[in-house]
Amino acid sequence: MAASAPAALYARLIRWAFARFYQEFAWTYDTVAALASAGRWRNWTLTALEFARGATLEVGCGTGHVQLALARRHVGFFAGLDRSPQMLRLTRRRLKQAGFRAPLVRADARALPFVSESFDAIIATFPSDYIVAEATVAEIRRVLRPGGTVAIALWARFADDSPYARLLDVAYRATLQRSPRPVTSVTSAALHRFGERFERAGIDVSFREVATPDGAVQYVLGKRRMLR
């Protein structure tokens, strides 16, 4: 127990720091994300557009890159949700500067403020641990229509093992995150453990890697089972 106490304290400190990053320091998010991905972050998140269809909800819309892309390309209703007012402010500004408006909702993913069976698709890009909370999984299932899909981008990887990728590997590990260095493997066991909660909630799960020009993004895909 004594040996694990410092590690637990460090993990709490990291979570606290990330909470500040998503709130008071949200204005730095795009810059930090670009540095942490060697400039690939926007392209990584935009892979989620492949799974947007019909009425689409983005959970954890962040600074609004996907919301803007949805406004430009998507036909049908879409909405963005985030619990951070600072992130929503940045998203709203991004959309307004481009001449768009979108329904943006401040809420917790564990209590989605939508009626049941509202959406054909739910997307999320690189969310934190809240995405696998039992309450979140239950809410995702509730607001999905039968046959609807959920697509969650979990990890990304670089195509090559550059010196910068190796440098980032150290930073990711220090902040308890999965590194995008290509030699860092994502075990099938880890993915299946992730998917188990969705399976138990009545969402059939599969896994897919979406290629990008400079790497790939690993998705967990779910489909709400049809009513019998």
N, C-alpha and C positions, 0 to 999 in steps of 0.2 A: 504493500500500500504506500509506504513512504517513497519508494522509487517512482511510483506513478503520479504522485502528487505534483511534482514540478511540471510534468508533461501535461497534466490536466489544466494546471494554471496557465501554461503557455497556450494551450488550445483556446481557453477562454479569452485570453488577451488577443489572440488572432481574430476571434469572432467579434470582439469589441471593436477592433481596429477596422474590420471590414464593414461593420455597421456604420461607423463614422464615414467611411469612404462612400457608402451608398446614400448618406444623408448630408451632413454638414459639408463634406468635401466632394459632393457629386459633380461640381463644376470641373473637377480634375479627371473625371472618369474616362472620357474619350482619350485624353492624352496618355494616361496610365495604361489603358487597355491597348493602345497602339504600341506603346513601348513593350508591354508584356507579351505581345504577339508578333513582334517584328513587322508591324503595320498591317497584319492580316485580320484583325478583329472584326472589322466591318464585313469583310467578305465571309468570314466564318458565320456570323450571325445571319447574314442574308440567305444562307442555305436553307433556312426555315421556310422561305417562301415556297419551296417545292411542295410543302405539305399544307399550305393554306388553300382552303376551298370552301365555297359557301360562306356561311356565317362563321367568322374566325375570331377567336379570342387569343391575344398574346398575354401570357402571364409573365410579369416581370419585364415590362417594356423598356426599362432603363432610360437611355437618352434619346430613344425614338428612331433609330435607323431603320428598324423593321417596320415600324408604324408608317414612316414616310414612304418606304417601298410599297407597302400595302396600299397606301393612298394613291400611288402612281399607277399600280398595276392591277390591284385586286378588284374584281367585280363582285359586289355583294356587301353585306354588312360586316364590319370588323370593329374591334374595340381593343384598347390597351389597358392593362391593369398593373399597378405597382403600389406598394405600401409606402414608398418614399415620396413625400410631396416635392422634394427637390428634384428628383428624377422626372416626375410628371411635369414640373415647370419647364425643364429642359426639353422634354418631348413636345410639349405644347408650343414652345417657341420655335422648334425646328419645323413643325408642321405649318405654323403661321407664316414663317419666312418663305416657305415654298407655296403658300396660297391654299393650304388645305386645313380642314378641321376633322377631328376624329373623336369619337366618344372615349374619353380617358377617365378612368375610375381609380380613385384611391381606396384600396381595400387590401385585406389579407387574403392570400390564396386559400387559407383554411376556412374562409367564410365568404365564398364568392357571392356578390350581390346580384345574382341573376336567377331567373326562374328556371326550373328544371327543363332539361332538353332544349336549351337555347342555341347551342352551337354545333356546327358540323365539324369544326376542327379547333383544337387548342394547341398552341405552339409556345415553347419556352426555350430560350437559348442560354446555356450555362448558368442555370439557377443554383442557388445555394441549397443547403440540406432541407429547407422547408418543402421542397418539391416531393420528397418521399415521406413526409409526415402523413400518418393515417388520415387525418382530417383533410389534408390537401387532396390525397388520392380519392377520398370519398366525394369531395366536392367536384373534382374533375369528372368523375363518372356521372354525378348528378346532372351537371349542366350540359354534358354531351348528349346528342341525340343517338338513339340506337343506330349502330353502324358508323357513328362518328369516330374521328381519329384524334389522337394526341401524339405530338412529336416533340421530344425533349432532346436538345443537343447537350450532351454530357461533357464530352472532351473533344479536343482537337489535337492534331499533330502536324508538325512540319514535315515537308517532303525530304529535306536534307538535314544532316547533322552538322550545321555550321558552328563556328565558334560562338556566335550570338545565341544559338539554340542551347549550347552547353552552358553559357552564362545564365540564361533564363532558367535552365533546369535547376540551378542552385537556388534562385529566388523563389521558384514555385515550391520546391521542397521545404524551404525555410518557412513559407507561409502555409504549409500543410495542404497544398493543392497538387493535383495531378499534372505533371509536367507535359508540355507539348513536344518535348524532344522525341524524335522518331524511334529511338531505342527503348523508350518507356512503353511497355506493353499494357494493354487493358485486358485483364483476364476475363474469359467468358464467365467464370464463376462470379466475379464481381458484378458483371452486367446482369446475370440471372438473379442474383440476390436483389438487385435493384428492381427487376421486373416482377418479382414474386408478389409484392404488395398490390401491384396493378392487376395481376392475375386473380388474386383473392377478391378483388373488388368487382370482378366481372369484366375486366378489360384484357383482351387477348394481346400478348406482347410479342414483338419481334425486334430484331436489332439490325441496323443498317449503317454502313459507312458511306457518307456522301463525299465524293472526291471534289477537291478544289484545285485551282491551278498550282497552288503551292502547298498542298497537304491534303488533309481530309478531316471530316467532322463525324464523330460517332454519335448516332441517334438511338434512343429507345423509342420505338413506335408502339402505340397501343390502339386497339380498335374496340369500342364498346360493343359487347355482344348484343345481337338482335333479340328483341323480345319474342317469346314463344307464345 
